[in-house]
Amino acid sequence: MNKENRRRFLMRLLLGSSMNFLPLSFRRKSAALRCDVLVVGAGSAGIPCAMAAAARGLKVFVIEKDSKIGGTLNITAGQMSAAGTRLQRSKGIEDSPERHFEEVMHLSNGTADPNIVRLAVAQAPRLIEWLETIGYPMADEAPAIVYNHPPYSCARTYWGKTDYNPVRPGEDAGKSLLKTFLPLWENYLQSGSIRLFTNTKLERLITKSGKVRGAIARQKDNSLLSFVARHTVLATGGYAANADFFRRVTPQAPRLISSARSTSQGEGIIAAMQIGAAFRNAEKHNITVGGIELQPQSGRADFWSAWARISTPSARTPREVYVNNYGLRFMAEDEPDINKREKAIASQPEQKCWLIFDETALSAGAPIVLPWTTARIRDEAQKGGCLWQANSIEELAQKTGLPTNHLTATIQQYNQAVQKGIDEQFGSKSLQFPVKQPPFYALLTYGFSLVSFGGLHTDAQLRVLDTSARIIEGLYAVGEILGAAATTGNVFCSGMLLTPAVALGRWLGEHLGNLGS
C-alpha cells in the first residue's frame, strides 16, 4: 500500500466514509469532463450558484446524488429574513442590513461567524427583491415578526403564499422557492449553459499541487466520472441524517432523531476533510423541540407528518404537563423564552419531553400535534407507539414505563397548583387545565435535528480553509455545508438558515473567478 492509499485508509477509519478505497489503478477510468465551475449539490445553495455562474457565460456542471434536484427546498418551511427591503419600506418599516447583523449576533450570543453573517445579511435584501422580479409568490403578510424562534425587533421575515402554515400545512408547503426556480433552471439546462448529472454521488476531490482541480463522482451504475474544473463548489448540505458521523462529531448528544432529508449525509464535508479542510462548530448543536418518532427506534421525526406544538406558547397556550423520563416536571410549560425551552428539553435524559393531558384538555382547543385532528390523536393513542391512553394515571405510567410513584405525585402536585392558581415549583402563569378527566394521554416527544450545526470553515469569501487556516485554492463551500452555527450560532435566528444558503449561493456564482483563486 503506497503512501497515498495509506493516508486515505486512515481517513476512512476516522470519518467512517463509505468511499471506495481501492487503489486508483484498480478503478474503471473515463475521460475527464471539463468545465469552468463544478457545483456539487443541486439544492438551496447549489441551484442559485449554478444559475448565477451560467448567467455570466461560464460552463457549469452540476452533480446531484438524488434523482431530483431541490435538496432541502423539498422540505423547508420557506422562511427567509432580510432588512432594508422595498417591501419593508412600502410598509413604513425602517430597517437595515447593519441592524439585522447586530440582532443576529445578539440573539446568537456572539456564537455565529460575524464574517459569514455580515455577508449573508448584506445579500439578503438583494435576494428578496430578485425573487419578486422572477415571480416568487410572496405572502401578503410578509414581512412580519414570527415567534417560532427568538423574535427580531421588527418585521423582517418573509415566506411564500403556499409555504408553511401552522394550522393548514398543505402539500405545497415550503416549495415556493423551488417552484420559482424550476422554470429558470430548465431554461439553463435546455440552452446547455448548465449540464446536470443526477444519481451521481461525490467520491473524492481531485487535487494537484495543493489546489482542487475537480472531483471524482460515482453514478448509480457504479461507474466513475472524472470532472476537471477551475472552480469546485461544495453545496452538498449537512449531515443531520447521518447518525454515525453525527455521533463522531457530537459525542455529547444523545441518539440522533432527525427530520432532515435522508440525503443529508455530509459527503461534501467528509471529502473536504480528507484533503485537509477544517471542520468546526459541531459543539454548538441545537435541537428543535416537539419531534415525534412515529416508528420507535427509527431515528426519524418527520416534521410534516407529526409535530408537537411546544416551541411557542404564545401561539398555543399549553394544556399539558411536561415531564421527563423520571416522571418529573422540569420547566414551566408556558416559559416564554424559546431558547430556554429548547435548552431545558435538551438537558433532559435522551432529550425526551412527555406531554401528559386529559380528555378535557384534548377537546378544549387546537390539537397539540400538527397536522393531526383530535380524532387522529385518539386513534393514535390506541396504537401505543408514540402516544398512549389510559383510564388512570397509574395505568398510564405502566403503559409508558414512567415511574408510577413519580408520575402520580407530579400530577397530584400539578392539580393542586391549578386549584390554588399558583405554581410554586416553576411559576407557570397559565394553570387552567387540571389533569383529572379520563381518559388520560401521554405523548412522547424528542428534541430533534432539522439541520446540522457543524461545517466547513471558510473565509469571508466562502473559500474553504484547511486546519492551519490557509485557503485551499479552487474549493468553495456554501449552504448548510458551512454548518448552521456559521449563520445562526447555537440558537435559531429566523430566516438565517435558508436565506444565507440561497443568497450566498447566488453571490458566489456571481463572483467566482474574482475571489483570488
Secondary structure, DSSP 8 states (H G I E B T S, - for coil): --HHHHHHHHHHHHH------S-GGGS-----EEEEEEEE--STTHHHHHHHHHHTT--EEEE-SSSSS-GGGGT----EE-SS-HHHHHTT----HHHHHHHHHHHTTT-S-HHHHHHHHHHHHHHHHHHHHTT--B-TT-SB---SSS--SS--EE-BTTS--SS---TTTT-HHHHHHHHHHHHHHHHTSEEEE-SEEEEEEEEETTEEEEEEEEETTS-EEEEEEEEEEE-----TT-HHHHHHH-TTS-S--B-S-TT---HHHHHHHHTTB-EE-GGG---EEEE--SSTTS-B--TTT-EE--S-TTTS---SEEE-TTS---S-TT---HHHHHHHHHTSGGGEEEEEEEHHHHHSSS-SEES--HHHHHHHHHH-SSEEEESSHHHHHHHHT--HHHHHHHHHHHHHHHHHT--TTT--S-----S-SSSEEEEEEEEEBSS---EE-B-TT-EEEBTTS-EEEEEEE-SGGG-HHHHHTTS--TTTTHHHHHHHHHHHHHHTTSS--
